[in-house]
Amino acid sequence: MNRDKHIWEGWTVGDFIDYVDVTFNMANHINRRPFTNKAELKQWVKDSQPYYKKHIPEVYNYFLKKSGL
């Protein structure tokens, strides 16, 4: 994965991952398995991204692997 890939107005794949990762870790800490399926995770990742509310495959795939779904 290219974390330096530009997505939107100076934001890279890595920037989106780093931003969403904080919320993802908190959600996992509070609720050990907060996501029950891939579609739910995909929507959550998209909604959790700042500014850019479109699906970014690299960001989704990072959290898919991290979630263990």
C-alpha positions as CSV (number, residue, x, y, z in Angstrom):
1,M,0.0,0.0,0.0
2,N,1.2,3.5,-0.8
3,R,0.5,5.6,2.2
4,D,1.8,8.6,0.3
5,K,-0.8,8.4,-2.4
6,H,-2.6,11.8,-2.7
7,I,-6.3,11.5,-2.2
8,W,-7.7,15.0,-1.7
9,E,-6.4,18.5,-1.1
10,G,-3.1,17.4,0.4
11,W,-4.5,14.4,2.3
12,T,-2.8,11.1,1.6
13,V,-3.9,7.5,2.3
14,G,-1.7,7.6,5.4
15,D,-3.3,10.8,6.7
16,F,-6.8,9.2,6.4
17,I,-5.6,6.0,8.1
18,D,-3.9,7.9,10.9
19,Y,-7.0,10.0,11.5
20,V,-9.5,7.2,11.5
21,D,-7.2,4.8,13.5
22,V,-7.7,6.8,16.7
23,T,-11.4,6.3,16.5
24,F,-11.1,2.7,15.4
25,N,-8.9,1.9,18.4
26,M,-11.4,3.5,20.8
27,A,-14.3,1.7,19.3
28,N,-12.4,-1.6,19.6
29,H,-11.5,-0.8,23.2
30,I,-15.1,-0.1,24.2
31,N,-16.7,-2.9,22.2
32,R,-14.3,-5.7,21.4
33,R,-16.1,-6.5,18.0
34,P,-17.9,-3.3,17.0
35,F,-18.3,-4.4,13.4
36,T,-20.3,-7.4,12.4
37,N,-19.7,-7.5,8.7
38,K,-17.6,-5.9,5.9
39,A,-20.4,-3.6,4.6
40,E,-20.8,-2.1,8.1
41,L,-17.1,-1.6,8.4
42,K,-16.9,0.0,4.9
43,Q,-19.7,2.5,5.8
44,W,-18.1,3.3,9.1
45,V,-14.7,4.0,7.6
46,K,-16.2,6.2,5.0
47,D,-18.2,8.1,7.6
48,S,-15.3,8.5,9.9
49,Q,-13.0,10.1,7.4
50,P,-12.7,13.8,7.7
51,Y,-13.8,16.0,4.8
52,Y,-13.7,13.3,2.1
53,K,-16.8,11.1,2.4
54,K,-16.1,8.7,-0.5
55,H,-14.8,5.1,-0.3
56,I,-11.0,4.9,-0.4
57,P,-10.1,1.3,-1.0
58,E,-6.7,1.5,0.6
59,V,-8.1,2.9,3.8
60,Y,-10.9,0.4,3.9
61,N,-8.6,-2.5,3.2
62,Y,-6.2,-1.4,6.1
63,F,-9.1,-1.4,8.6
64,L,-10.5,-4.6,7.1
65,K,-7.3,-6.4,7.9
66,K,-7.0,-4.8,11.3
67,S,-10.6,-5.7,12.2
68,G,-10.1,-9.4,11.4
69,L,-13.4,-9.7,9.6
